[in-house]
Amino acid sequence: MKKDKEKVIDEVWTPERVRSFLYIQPPTHLHADFHCLLRAYQSMRSSDFRLFVQYFCAAGRDINVRNDRGATLLEIISQHRHASEFIAVLRQAGVQKK
C-alpha cells in the first residue's frame, strides 16, 4: 500500500506561512485562540513557533487561553519530553500557571 504523504524534512517556514496559522479555523467545540496555538505547536519547529507567538500576541490573541478541559497549552505540553524550547517560548510570552 502506498503512503498518502511523504515525510517532509527541513520544510521552509516563511513569515507569511507562520502568520497564516492565525487564521486556522477550529472545530466548533474549541476556542479559536487555543486551536491556533495547538496547531502551531504541533506543526512548527521551536524557532518558527517563537515567531508565531510574537504574531499571535501582537494580534491581541489570548496567550493564556484554556481548552475545554481548563488547561493551557503550557500545562499540556509540560508533559511532553521534547517540549522544553516551546515551554520557554510560552513562558517568555507570559503564559500563567493555574
C-alpha positions in Angstrom: 0.0 0.0 0.0 1.3 3.5 -0.9 1.7 6.2 1.7 -0.6 9.2 1.4 2.2 11.7 2.2 5.9 11.6 2.3 7.7 12.9 5.3 8.9 16.4 4.9 12.2 17.3 6.4 13.7 20.9 6.7 10.5 22.5 5.5 10.7 26.2 4.8 8.6 28.3 7.0 8.3 31.9 5.7 7.0 34.6 7.9 3.8 34.6 5.8 3.3 30.9 6.3 3.9 31.2 10.1 1.4 34.1 10.2 -1.2 32.1 8.3 -1.7 29.9 11.3 -3.5 32.9 13.0 -6.4 32.2 10.6 -6.9 28.5 11.1 -10.5 27.7 11.9 -11.2 25.5 14.9 -13.7 22.7 15.2 -16.9 24.1 16.8 -16.1 22.8 20.3 -12.6 24.5 20.5 -11.7 28.1 21.2 -10.1 29.7 18.2 -7.1 31.0 20.1 -6.4 27.6 21.7 -6.7 25.8 18.4 -4.3 28.2 16.7 -1.7 27.7 19.4 -2.1 24.0 19.5 -1.8 23.6 15.7 1.3 25.9 15.6 2.9 23.8 18.4 2.2 20.6 16.5 3.4 21.8 13.2 6.3 24.1 13.7 9.9 24.0 14.9 10.5 26.0 18.1 12.1 28.9 16.2 9.0 29.2 13.9 6.8 28.8 17.0 8.6 31.7 18.6 7.8 33.9 15.6 4.2 32.7 15.6 3.7 33.6 19.3 5.0 37.1 18.5 2.4 37.5 15.8 -0.2 35.9 18.0 0.3 38.3 20.9 0.7 41.3 18.5 -2.8 40.4 17.1 -4.2 40.7 20.6 -4.9 37.0 20.9 -5.2 35.3 24.3 -1.9 33.5 25.1 -3.5 32.2 28.4 -6.5 30.7 26.7 -7.6 27.3 28.1 -9.1 24.3 26.3 -12.5 22.8 27.1 -10.9 20.9 30.0 -9.4 24.1 31.5 -5.8 23.6 30.6 -3.4 26.0 28.9 -1.1 24.8 26.1 1.8 25.2 28.5 0.2 22.8 31.0 -0.5 20.2 28.3 3.0 20.3 26.7 4.8 20.3 30.1 4.4 16.6 30.0 6.0 16.3 26.5 9.6 15.0 26.5 10.9 17.3 23.8 8.9 20.5 24.5 11.4 22.5 26.6 12.1 25.1 23.9 8.3 25.5 23.3 7.7 25.8 27.0 10.4 28.6 27.2 8.7 30.5 24.3 5.3 30.3 26.1 6.7 31.4 29.5 8.5 34.3 27.8 5.2 35.3 26.3 3.6 35.5 29.7 1.6 32.2 30.0 0.5 31.9 33.6 0.1 28.7 35.5 -3.1 27.9 37.4 
